[in-house]
Structures are given as C-alpha cells and as structure tokens.
C-alpha cells in the first residue's frame, strides 16, 4: 500500500541480501521509522515488543528471523534454539508456528552450509504468497461490500472494524482491509468506523493511519461506541481479522472483538471475519483451547501520545497503586460469525464450512 503516495511493504530483504527491514509500528502514527534486523535477537525483539504485529507479518518476520539465525549458526543445535526462541515470543497467532515449521521443513535435512540460503529462499516465498493470499481474500470480501452498496442507493457503505487487520498486519493489502481497498478501487463509496482498540490503540494509531494515507473516509470511535452505532442503523457490516481460527469456526482476535460480535448479533448486523488459510489451526477443535496472551499491565495503565509541542510522551491514566489485567485476545464463537472470508472464498463458520473450501484437510 502507500505511504505519502509511495508503495511500501511492511517487511523486505535489503539489497545486501541478508539483513531485513521492517516498519517500526511502535512509533506509528506519529513517527515513521524503518528498523533493520541483523540477527535472531533483533527479530525476536521486534515480534515480542510489537514493532511488528498481526498474524501474517509475525509469521514472515519469524521466518526471516530463523534465516538470520542460521546465517550465524546453521548447526542442528542452532536451528532448534532459534526455533524455540522465536516460537516463545507470541503465543496466540498460529502463523508464527506455521512459518517456523515451513522454514524448519525446508532446511533440517540439508547440510549446515546450505541451510541459511534455503531459509532465505523459503522466507521470500512466504512473503510473496502472503501478498497474493491477501489480494484473493480481498476480492472475495469486496463482493460483500458491493452487494450492500447495490441496495444502499448510492450512500456510503458503513463498515466497522476492530484493531488493525490492515496491510500493516500483513505484507500488503491486509485481511479485513483488503476488501475495503479493492471495493474502493471499484468505485464503491465507503466509510469506516475505526475502533480505537485499547489498550494499544491499533485502530486509532494504525488502521486510521492506513486509511488516511489511502484517502478512505473514516472516523475513529471509542471501543464502546460500536453497539450504539449499530442500534442507530449506522453500521452496514462488521469486518474484522483473526489471529487464529479453530477447526470448528471459532475465531480469536484482538480483545473486544467478542463484544462487537454480540452487539452485531443483537442488531442483525452482518459480522464477517477475514482470514488467510495460514491462520486456520486445524489441530485445534475449539476456540476455548486457544492460548490467550497476557501482556504487561503497563500497556493498560499508561498511554503514549503526541503533545502540543510535537513530542511523543507516555503518561499514566489510572489511579496510582491500581492493578491492571491485560488479556490481549478474546474468542468469538462461530455461532456469532455470519461468514468467514478466506482466500478461497466465503464459507460458514463451521468445520463443514471450512472443509468445503479446504477438502484436503478432511484426512
């Protein structure tokens, strides 16, 4: 997608052929910074501290992180240690393990001297495949937006989204935003309600940043305003992403998604979940078994922002001495999901629905 009119991706291999660059999402939207990853430690820190975030981008960064590690130590012990180190950085997004497994399969039978090159090669394939996956997902999701536009009498389609499931969460296009971008390119009038998404404000900071650079009309709202807007008939559909989808169609996404699904269900607003096939955990029978990351309470107690003097500062918002809990994700049961939007098409949020698109998983 575009930053100030220039096409960019979220991660790329540098011209030296081995270092990797990322956009530091910790600094957005106030500061645009590119960070160079030079080794395992850099990659692991970028994932854990959320300089990169979003399930597909986490996976791609982990893949390159393993390649960087093998450049320094291609031994069996080095491979296992790097895999374990990267796998431990974030527990919820299944793409992390998927990407690490892809690199492991590509290199573990090779002689040590060939492992780094093979890891880089597979990492580049993962990156290119994710761009294609997001675009195909977007094409299927755009049909939903067009359908609503056709009965809207020329009025903008009002879409409510949560967190950032945009190109900043993937390599390009995004998951929940890909249908928005493609529908916009087709001339469909669109307006997006952007949940701020406390405590890290990925909606206000990242989704709004993306939509602004893409010229898409949007309005940032507090997380608790979504239900009211639905009651007032100001939301045509909800469109969110997911970090892990269980085999039964339950979806795990940023904390607060479940509440939006409940409000949508109560107000007959369609609730769609956009996901690449790499986010489906076929080994997990139900969403209740997805591990929920508990992050540092400081993220709840403190917020950062831009002062009138143009300085980015962190301030405390809660009463001194108060404890805080910070579960990073919640699970929306399949019964609340109108449909899953995948890179192979739309399906019911159920085991049967998923298998209709992915029959090779029946075994």
Secondary structure, 3 states (H helix, E strand, C coil): CEECCEECCCEEECCCCCCEEEECCCCCCCCCCEEEECCHHHHHHHHHCCCCCCHHHHHHHHHHHHHHHHHHCCCHHHHHHHHHHHHCCCCCCHHHHHHHHHHHHHHCCCCHHHHHHHHHHHHHHHHHHHHHHHHHHHHHHHHHHHHHHHCCCCCCEEEEECCCCCHHHCCCCCCCCHHHHHHHHCCCCEEEEEECCCCCCHHHHHHHHHHHHHCCCEEEECHHHHHHHHHCCCCCEEEECCCEEECCCCEEEECCHHHHHHHHHHCCCEEEEECCHHHEECCCCCHHHCCCCECCCHHHHEEEEECCCCCEEEEECCCCCCCCCCECEEEECHHHCCEEEECCEEECCCHHHHHHHCHHHCC
